[in-house]
């Protein structure tokens, strides 16, 4: 059986503040907004930076267990720490 060759992956992540998420990724990390929907008051978006594509959707609350990702930004470098949280 031949292996399937994937050319990309766009994870769909949840956020409780879509505007703040877009601001962070666009103004700090250099992403561009590819699309937002619905028009007027978007609840979902796709952000691009080269070959990296991220989709975000609004969630009024995050239900645990859910992977928690913490971005620590200092001196122009980014360290990402991820931990699984359990209620």
Secondary structure, DSSP 8 states (H G I E B T S, - for coil): ---------EEEEEES-HHHHHHHHHHTT--EEEEEESSSS-SEEEEEETTEEEEEEE-SS--SSEEEEEEEEETTEEEEEEEEE--
